Amino acid sequence: MTDASDDLCPQPGRLPPLATEPLAAPIWLSSVYRCHDPQQAEAMLAGTLPGFVYSREGHPNAQLLAEKCRLLHGAPNGAVVASGMAALATVLLAHCQQGDHVVVSDQLYGRSHALWVDEAARLGIASTIVDTCDPKATAAAMTERTKLLLAETISNPLLRVADIAQLAEIAHSRGAKLVVDNTFASPALCRPMEFGADLVVESLTKIMNGHSDVLLGMLCGREDAWGRVSRILATYGFTAAPFESWLAERGIGTLHLRIERASANALAAAQFLAEQPEVEAVHYPGLSTHPDHALAAGQFGGRYGWMVTFTLRGDLTAASKFIAAARRIPFCPSLGDICTTLTHPASTSHRLLPQPARDKLGIRDGTIRLSVGIESEQFVLDAIAEGQAPAG
Ligand SMILES: Cc1ncc(COP(=O)(O)O)c(C=O)c1O
């Protein structure tokens, strides 16, 4: 037996006419959009008519967030994707094919290294790993087959700073494009395209969203570097989800305030750590002892970011003791949260990097990476000092 409600229940509801616009963006969870006719659907799918048909191809929340990222970077094109890794994969797949070559920094996030070296090799794309802080070595690594040069604005985990203008010159002189992973800087510290980068990638999972409740990535690029990006996103299904896009758009609202507070706290933390006898080395671009301090001052407008890496004397035992004793700093292998967190690169982000390569870079078992939050400066310093006390 059926009644009218059997038919009514499955019918999609219709939006009420809206005389006013909501101030906060709605979340458009619909995976598909009602089209007027085949011509409209085809034109929208072809990109000749603005609008949405199927959310893997695009949806309002992703577009809203992408537009914000694009404007923050002063870029003609922007897109958001399901993760920072999806953004990096999009760039690789959009620009390279079998027989091509890429030059990548020897200081990359571990998974990024795995993508640009190991996975690229499986696709027939050769890679050369080079110290991108060494312009001569970088220029020498470029060949006529090189399509992309990749570096991180502030490298993970040792916080070396890329000279973006110099790298752009090297890439362009060989007909290649410069890709910059700006995750550790964000557009609040650095807009790599102003220094000549062709493509910028960020993990929005980190400081851009800032609340550890979203996994997302973004990429921005010049007109002549965009080419196949939209096709790759939709074909490989790297699309960002609506709810995540909405959350990140909200998180970005406080980006500049968070960066300002966290950068001031990070400088204080770095200065404090530099005075501790248990600490062998502190890596922070805001310290005058950092090899890229002057470059960072010019590129980042007087702030040096919220990440501080330090190496304890005594390797893994010392690191484990510190992590256990610093009870108010959660051990989280991520970064950019509003609260201070720490991680241990050798066992997390860089565990896939062979030990000799880690040793060569200076990533020791005693190396700890702090992501400094927006708590008070006193809280941050006290919480670090607790790490130096023996665990009870
Ligand atoms: C510098 C850098 N790039 C890219 C990524 C990848 O981002 P996601 O975790 O959002 O895929 C990370 C992750 O930690 C990172 O640190």
The ligand as an SDF file (V2000), in Angstrom:
LIG
                    3D

 16 16  0  0  0  0  0  0  0  0999 V2000
   55.5210   21.4030    3.6340 C   0  0  0  0  0  0  0  0  0  0  0  0
   54.3760   20.4750    3.4530 C   0  0  0  0  0  0  0  0  0  0  0  0
   53.8400   20.3350    2.2410 N   0  0  0  0  0  0  0  0  0  0  0  0
   52.7930   19.5080    2.0230 C   0  0  0  0  0  0  0  0  0  0  0  0
   52.2560   18.7550    3.0350 C   0  0  0  0  0  0  0  0  0  0  0  0
   51.1230   17.8200    2.7530 C   0  0  0  0  0  0  0  0  0  0  0  0
   49.9190   18.3760    3.1860 O   0  0  0  0  0  0  0  0  0  0  0  0
   48.6460   17.4760    3.5680 P   0  0  0  0  0  0  0  0  0  0  0  0
   48.9700   16.7660    4.8280 O   0  0  0  0  0  0  0  0  0  0  0  0
   47.5430   18.4880    3.6840 O   0  0  0  0  0  0  0  0  0  0  0  0
   48.4490   16.5380    2.4330 O   0  0  0  0  0  0  0  0  0  0  0  0
   52.7860   18.8690    4.3220 C   0  0  0  0  0  0  0  0  0  0  0  0
   52.2370   18.0680    5.4280 C   0  0  0  0  0  0  0  0  0  0  0  0
   52.7220   18.0670    6.5230 O   0  0  0  0  0  0  0  0  0  0  0  0
   53.8790   19.7470    4.5330 C   0  0  0  0  0  0  0  0  0  0  0  0
   54.4450   19.8720    5.7430 O   0  0  0  0  0  0  0  0  0  0  0  0
  1  2  1  0
  2  3  1  0
  2 15  2  0
  3  4  2  0
  4  5  1  0
  5  6  1  0
  5 12  2  0
  6  7  1  0
  7  8  1  0
  8  9  2  0
  8 10  1  0
  8 11  1  0
 12 13  1  0
 12 15  1  0
 13 14  2  0
 15 16  1  0
M  END
$$$$
